[in-house]
Amino acid sequence: MAAIRVYYTSVTGSREVKQRQSEVLRILDGNRMKYQLVDVSLSESLLQEMRDKVGKADAVPPQIFNGDEYCGDFEMLYEATENEEVKKFLKVAAVDRVAKNVATI
């Protein structure tokens, strides 16, 4: 199974970015999701990698991926949380169904 990857920044003057990053991690932790953090403040190339994968030159953290597949940003995750569709948003729902089917055979 691909790993959930969250692009974030440890260096920001934006309170909004800090709050959004904290909320993303809280949601993932609350759903018992394993994830990897990628700090884009460590190098310009990581920031550019995130923006290239998102497809927006002005994308800001946090951005969420399942492996190399883009899931969305904070607002999209928040909406999925409100609709109780976090696993679908993270593209792990199909994997869960397959695992359950294999386990019942």
PEUR-V351390 format. One record per backbone hydrogen bond with DSSP energy under -0.5 kcal/mol. NH is the residue of the N-H (numbers start at 1). CO is the residue of the C=O. If there is no record, write none. Layout:
BEGIN
NH&CO / NH&CO
END
This chain:
BEGIN
4&34 / 5&65 / 6&36 / 7&5 / 7&63 / 8&6 / 8&38 / 12&10 / 15&13 / 18&14 / 19&15 / 20&16 / 21&17 / 22&18 / 23&19 / 24&20 / 25&21 / 26&22 / 27&23 / 28&24 / 29&25 / 30&26 / 31&27 / 32&29 / 33&28 / 36&4 / 38&6 / 39&37 / 40&8 / 40&38 / 42&39 / 43&40 / 46&43 / 47&43 / 48&44 / 49&45 / 50&46 / 51&47 / 52&48 / 53&49 / 54&50 / 55&51 / 56&51 / 59&56 / 62&7 / 63&7 / 64&72 / 65&5 / 66&69 / 67&3 / 67&65 / 69&66 / 70&68 / 71&64 / 72&64 / 74&62 / 77&73 / 78&74 / 79&75 / 80&76 / 81&77 / 82&78 / 83&79 / 84&81 / 85&80 / 89&85 / 90&86 / 91&88 / 92&87 / 93&87 / 96&92 / 97&93 / 98&94 / 99&95 / 100&96 / 101&97 / 102&98 / 103&99 / 104&100 / 105&101 / 105&102
END
